[in-house]
């Protein structure tokens, strides 16, 4: 038979004090001597007492939870290394503070709006982290309408002051990636981009195009994808089938870059001797594949930690402004090398 959960009364008896004093001590309120507070906390720890989130919610009208709604196909989430690392960072903040993460992965924007409305109506969460910003994003006005506080990843392009943002500048690292490839002699550099409906995918593509334009090399080919490894593989095959195939490809995430390495090898090409590959995100698996992946490193875990901390401060009544993280950095590994000469550009391994 399961033992009953210890109560404040149990803690009071063990510490030899009143329940009221225990409540004050456990809620870090003034009026408790250091000795009594220490004795109460020791008793609570020995008994295994922890606060009931349900009871706290009923008494304070606070959910002690934050929401993360992602409007993507679940297959994309499974492929993308960003979200597991990001959520890990979020949980590093929430778990020690007795908070929960309510995660919803929905297939389209209609279900996404319905999910936000349900979370607000049922008071499931105290605030949300807004990801995958879109042009003229309707969620900004929706969250204002339903009264949900929010922190966004990146700045919205509508009423940017409405939602504090945690931002990270990836443009310099993308420029560094292109300069790195140009320094290796590459003149035909392609980009496998994310979907144009997402602001961060458009921003990465724009940075890539600006970098190529300033490098005096051939006009690049850009192929749009849905961010999945499968679509990255499709885009890579399309690029490698061109009469003048690129000698280097910059991808919008690591999952597509890793898929691209596989496609190139199946086509009889060596990476990086015949084609150089650059990813984005610096996923763990990219460091251990062969060849190890050159990539743009963003601190997804730190992004999650900062966003969750900012949201809890916002929910707690603090004034929270935009937060700028350290910019992304290019990490050069073995998947990039000197461009092949014209005489062996179309060589295939037998």
C-alpha positions as CSV (number, residue, x, y, z in Angstrom):
1,X,0.0,0.0,0.0
2,X,1.3,3.4,-1.0
3,X,2.4,5.7,1.9
4,X,0.4,8.9,2.3
5,X,2.0,12.1,1.1
6,X,3.5,14.1,4.0
7,X,1.6,17.3,4.9
8,X,2.5,20.7,6.4
9,X,1.1,19.3,9.7
10,X,3.6,16.5,9.5
11,X,6.4,18.9,8.9
12,X,5.2,21.1,11.8
13,X,5.2,18.1,14.2
14,X,8.6,17.0,13.2
15,X,10.0,20.6,13.5
16,X,8.1,21.3,16.8
17,X,6.5,24.5,15.4
18,X,3.0,25.6,14.3
19,X,1.6,25.0,10.9
20,X,1.5,28.7,10.3
21,X,5.2,29.1,10.9
22,X,5.8,26.2,8.5
23,X,3.8,27.9,5.8
24,X,5.7,31.1,6.3
25,X,9.1,29.3,6.1
26,X,8.2,27.2,3.1
27,X,6.9,30.2,1.2
28,X,10.0,32.2,2.1
29,X,8.0,34.9,3.9
30,X,9.4,37.1,6.7
31,X,8.8,36.5,10.4
32,X,10.7,33.3,10.8
33,X,14.0,33.1,12.6
34,X,17.0,31.6,10.7
35,X,17.1,28.8,13.2
36,X,13.4,27.9,12.9
37,X,13.6,28.2,9.1
38,X,16.6,25.8,9.0
39,X,14.8,23.3,11.3
40,X,11.6,23.5,9.2
41,X,13.4,23.0,5.9
42,X,15.4,20.1,7.3
43,X,12.2,18.4,8.5
44,X,10.5,18.9,5.1
45,X,13.5,17.5,3.4
46,X,13.7,14.5,5.7
47,X,9.9,13.7,5.3
48,X,10.1,14.2,1.5
49,X,7.5,17.0,1.6
50,X,7.0,19.0,-1.6
51,X,4.3,21.6,-2.5
52,X,1.1,20.4,-4.2
53,X,0.9,22.2,-7.5
54,X,-2.8,21.6,-7.6
55,X,-3.3,23.1,-4.2
56,X,-1.1,26.1,-5.0
57,X,-3.0,26.6,-8.3
58,X,-6.4,26.5,-6.5
59,X,-5.3,28.9,-3.8
60,X,-3.5,31.4,-6.0
61,X,-5.2,31.2,-9.4
62,X,-1.8,30.5,-10.9
63,X,-1.1,27.5,-13.1
64,X,2.6,27.0,-12.3
65,X,3.0,26.0,-16.0
66,X,4.2,27.5,-19.2
67,X,3.1,26.5,-22.7
68,X,5.0,25.8,-25.9
69,X,2.8,25.3,-29.0
70,X,4.6,24.2,-32.1
71,X,2.7,24.2,-35.4
72,X,4.8,21.7,-37.4
73,X,4.4,18.2,-38.6
74,X,5.7,15.9,-35.8
75,X,8.1,14.4,-38.3
76,X,9.9,17.7,-38.6
77,X,10.2,17.9,-34.8
78,X,11.6,14.4,-34.7
79,X,14.3,15.4,-37.3
80,X,15.1,18.8,-35.9
81,X,17.8,18.9,-33.2
82,X,16.9,22.4,-32.1
83,X,13.7,21.6,-30.2
84,X,15.1,18.8,-27.9
85,X,18.0,21.0,-26.9
86,X,15.8,24.0,-26.5
87,X,13.3,22.1,-24.3
88,X,16.2,20.8,-22.2
89,X,17.1,24.4,-21.5
90,X,13.5,25.3,-20.6
91,X,13.3,22.4,-18.2
92,X,16.5,23.4,-16.5
93,X,14.6,26.5,-15.4
94,X,11.2,25.1,-14.8
95,X,11.9,21.9,-12.9
96,X,13.8,23.4,-9.9
97,X,11.1,26.0,-9.5
98,X,8.2,23.6,-9.4
99,X,6.9,24.7,-12.8
100,X,5.7,22.4,-15.6
101,X,6.0,22.6,-19.4
102,X,2.7,22.1,-21.4
103,X,3.9,21.0,-24.9
104,X,1.5,20.8,-27.9
105,X,2.6,19.9,-31.4
106,X,-0.2,20.6,-33.9
107,X,-0.4,20.1,-37.6
108,X,-1.6,23.5,-38.8
109,X,-2.3,27.1,-37.8
110,X,-6.0,26.5,-37.2
111,X,-5.3,23.9,-34.6
112,X,-2.6,26.1,-33.2
113,X,-5.0,29.0,-32.6
114,X,-7.5,26.6,-31.0
115,X,-4.8,25.3,-28.7
116,X,-3.8,28.8,-27.5
117,X,-7.5,29.6,-26.8
118,X,-8.0,26.4,-24.9
119,X,-4.9,26.9,-22.8
120,X,-6.1,30.3,-21.8
121,X,-9.7,29.3,-21.3
122,X,-8.8,26.4,-19.0
123,X,-6.0,28.4,-17.3
124,X,-3.6,25.6,-18.1
125,X,-0.6,27.9,-18.4
126,X,0.5,31.3,-17.1
127,X,2.4,32.2,-20.3
128,X,3.8,30.8,-23.5
129,X,7.0,30.8,-25.5
130,X,6.3,31.9,-29.0
131,X,8.4,30.1,-31.7
132,X,8.6,29.9,-35.5
133,X,7.6,33.5,-36.0
134,X,5.8,34.2,-39.3
135,X,5.3,37.3,-41.4
136,X,2.5,39.4,-40.1
137,X,2.1,36.9,-37.3
138,X,-1.6,36.7,-36.2
139,X,-0.6,35.1,-32.9
140,X,0.6,38.5,-31.5
141,X,-2.9,39.9,-31.5
142,X,-4.4,36.5,-30.5
143,X,-2.3,36.4,-27.4
144,X,-3.2,39.9,-26.5
145,X,-6.9,39.1,-27.0
146,X,-6.9,36.0,-24.8
147,X,-4.7,37.5,-22.2
148,X,-1.7,35.2,-22.4
149,X,1.7,36.6,-21.5
150,X,4.5,35.6,-23.9
151,X,8.2,35.6,-24.7
152,X,9.1,35.2,-28.4
153,X,12.2,33.7,-30.0
154,X,13.2,36.5,-32.3
155,X,11.4,39.7,-32.9
156,X,8.0,39.8,-34.5
157,X,7.5,42.0,-37.5
158,X,4.2,43.3,-36.1
159,X,4.0,45.4,-33.0
160,X,7.5,44.3,-31.8
161,X,7.1,46.0,-28.5
162,X,4.0,43.9,-27.6
163,X,6.0,40.7,-26.8
164,X,9.6,40.7,-25.3
165,X,12.0,38.8,-27.5
166,X,15.0,36.6,-26.9
167,X,17.1,37.1,-30.0
168,X,20.2,35.6,-31.5
169,X,22.1,37.1,-34.5
170,X,23.0,34.3,-36.9
171,X,23.9,36.6,-39.9
172,X,27.6,37.0,-39.1
173,X,28.1,33.2,-38.8
174,X,26.3,32.6,-42.1
175,X,28.6,35.2,-43.7
176,X,31.6,33.5,-42.1
177,X,30.4,30.2,-43.6
178,X,30.2,31.6,-47.1
179,X,33.6,33.4,-46.7
180,X,35.1,30.1,-45.5
181,X,33.9,28.3,-48.6
182,X,35.1,31.1,-50.9
183,X,38.5,30.9,-49.2
184,X,38.6,27.2,-50.2
185,X,38.0,28.1,-53.8
186,X,34.3,27.4,-54.1
187,X,32.5,29.5,-56.7
188,X,29.3,27.5,-57.0
189,X,27.6,27.6,-53.6
190,X,24.0,26.5,-53.1
191,X,21.6,27.0,-50.2
192,X,19.0,24.4,-49.0
193,X,16.6,26.8,-47.2
194,X,13.7,26.4,-44.8
195,X,10.1,27.4,-45.6
196,X,9.5,31.0,-46.7
197,X,6.6,31.3,-44.2
198,X,9.0,31.3,-41.3
199,X,10.9,34.5,-40.5
200,X,14.0,32.8,-39.3
201,X,14.3,30.7,-42.5
202,X,13.8,33.9,-44.6
203,X,16.4,35.6,-42.5
204,X,19.0,32.9,-42.9
205,X,18.4,32.8,-46.7
206,X,18.7,36.6,-46.9
207,X,22.0,36.4,-45.0
208,X,23.3,33.7,-47.3
209,X,22.4,35.7,-50.4
210,X,24.0,38.9,-49.1
211,X,27.2,37.0,-48.2
212,X,27.4,35.4,-51.7
213,X,26.6,38.8,-53.4
214,X,29.5,40.4,-51.5
215,X,31.9,37.5,-52.4
216,X,31.9,38.0,-56.2
217,X,31.1,34.4,-57.0
218,X,28.4,32.8,-59.2
219,X,24.8,33.6,-58.5
220,X,23.6,30.8,-56.1
221,X,20.8,28.3,-56.4
222,X,18.4,28.2,-53.5
223,X,16.0,25.3,-52.9
224,X,13.2,25.7,-50.4
225,X,12.3,22.8,-48.1
226,X,10.0,22.1,-45.1
227,X,13.1,21.6,-42.8
228,X,12.8,17.8,-42.7
229,X,15.7,15.5,-43.4
230,X,13.6,13.9,-46.2
231,X,13.0,17.2,-48.0
232,X,16.7,18.1,-47.5
233,X,17.6,14.9,-49.2
234,X,15.2,15.7,-52.1
235,X,16.7,19.2,-52.4
236,X,20.3,17.8,-52.4
237,X,19.5,15.3,-55.2
238,X,18.0,18.1,-57.2
239,X,21.1,20.2,-56.8
240,X,23.5,17.4,-57.6
241,X,21.6,16.5,-60.8
242,X,22.2,20.0,-62.2
243,X,24.4,20.3,-65.2
244,X,26.6,22.6,-63.2
245,X,26.2,21.2,-59.8
246,X,27.4,23.2,-56.8
247,X,30.7,22.3,-55.2
248,X,29.4,23.5,-51.8
249,X,26.0,23.5,-50.1
250,X,24.9,25.5,-47.1
251,X,21.9,24.0,-45.3
252,X,19.4,25.7,-43.0
253,X,19.7,22.9,-40.4
254,X,21.9,20.0,-39.5
255,X,19.3,17.3,-40.1
256,X,19.1,18.3,-43.8
257,X,22.9,18.6,-44.0
258,X,23.4,15.1,-42.7
259,X,20.8,13.7,-45.1
260,X,22.7,15.6,-47.8
261,X,25.9,13.8,-47.0
262,X,24.1,10.5,-47.5
263,X,22.6,11.6,-50.8
264,X,26.0,12.8,-52.1
265,X,27.7,9.5,-51.1
266,X,25.0,7.4,-52.8
267,X,25.6,9.5,-55.9
268,X,29.2,8.4,-55.9
269,X,30.6,11.7,-54.5
270,X,33.0,12.1,-51.7
271,X,32.3,14.6,-49.0
272,X,34.2,16.9,-48.8
273,X,36.5,16.2,-51.8
274,X,33.7,16.5,-54.4
275,X,31.2,18.6,-52.5
276,X,31.5,20.5,-49.2
277,X,28.6,20.5,-46.7
278,X,27.7,23.1,-44.1
279,X,24.9,22.7,-41.6
280,X,23.2,24.9,-39.0
281,X,22.5,24.3,-35.3
282,X,25.6,22.2,-34.2
283,X,23.6,19.1,-33.3
284,X,25.4,16.5,-31.3
285,X,25.2,13.8,-34.0
286,X,26.8,16.2,-36.5
287,X,30.0,16.2,-34.4
288,X,30.4,12.4,-34.6
289,X,29.4,11.5,-38.1
290,X,32.0,10.9,-40.8
291,X,33.0,13.5,-41.9
292,X,32.2,15.6,-38.9
293,X,29.9,18.4,-39.9
294,X,31.0,22.0,-40.4
295,X,28.1,24.0,-39.0
296,X,26.8,27.3,-37.6
297,X,26.5,26.8,-33.8
298,X,23.6,28.3,-31.9
299,X,23.2,27.7,-28.2
300,X,19.7,26.1,-28.3
301,X,19.8,25.0,-24.7
302,X,20.9,28.5,-23.6
303,X,18.1,30.0,-25.7
304,X,15.6,27.8,-23.9
305,X,17.0,28.6,-20.5
306,X,16.9,32.3,-21.1
307,X,13.4,32.3,-22.6
308,X,11.9,30.3,-19.8
309,X,13.6,32.5,-17.1
310,X,12.4,35.6,-18.8
311,X,8.8,34.3,-19.1
312,X,8.7,33.4,-15.4
313,X,9.9,36.8,-14.5
314,X,7.3,38.3,-16.8
315,X,4.6,36.2,-15.2
316,X,5.8,37.2,-11.8
317,X,5.2,40.9,-12.6
318,X,8.7,42.0,-13.5
319,X,9.4,44.4,-16.4
320,X,11.1,42.3,-19.1
321,X,12.7,43.8,-22.2
322,X,14.3,42.2,-25.3
323,X,17.3,40.0,-24.5
324,X,20.2,39.6,-27.0
325,X,22.1,36.3,-26.8
326,X,25.7,35.8,-27.9
327,X,25.7,35.6,-31.7
328,X,26.0,32.3,-33.6
329,X,29.5,31.0,-34.5
330,X,30.9,29.0,-37.4
331,X,32.4,25.7,-36.3
332,X,34.7,24.3,-39.0
333,X,35.1,20.6,-39.1
334,X,35.8,17.9,-41.8
335,X,32.9,18.3,-44.1
336,X,34.4,21.3,-45.9
337,X,37.5,21.3,-48.0
338,X,39.2,22.8,-51.0
339,X,36.9,23.0,-54.1
340,X,37.4,20.4,-56.7
341,X,39.1,21.4,-60.0
342,X,37.0,21.8,-63.1
343,X,38.5,18.6,-64.5
344,X,37.2,16.5,-61.7
345,X,34.0,18.3,-60.8
346,X,31.8,15.7,-62.4
347,X,33.9,12.7,-61.2
348,X,31.9,9.9,-59.6
349,X,33.4,7.2,-57.4
350,X,33.1,3.7,-58.8
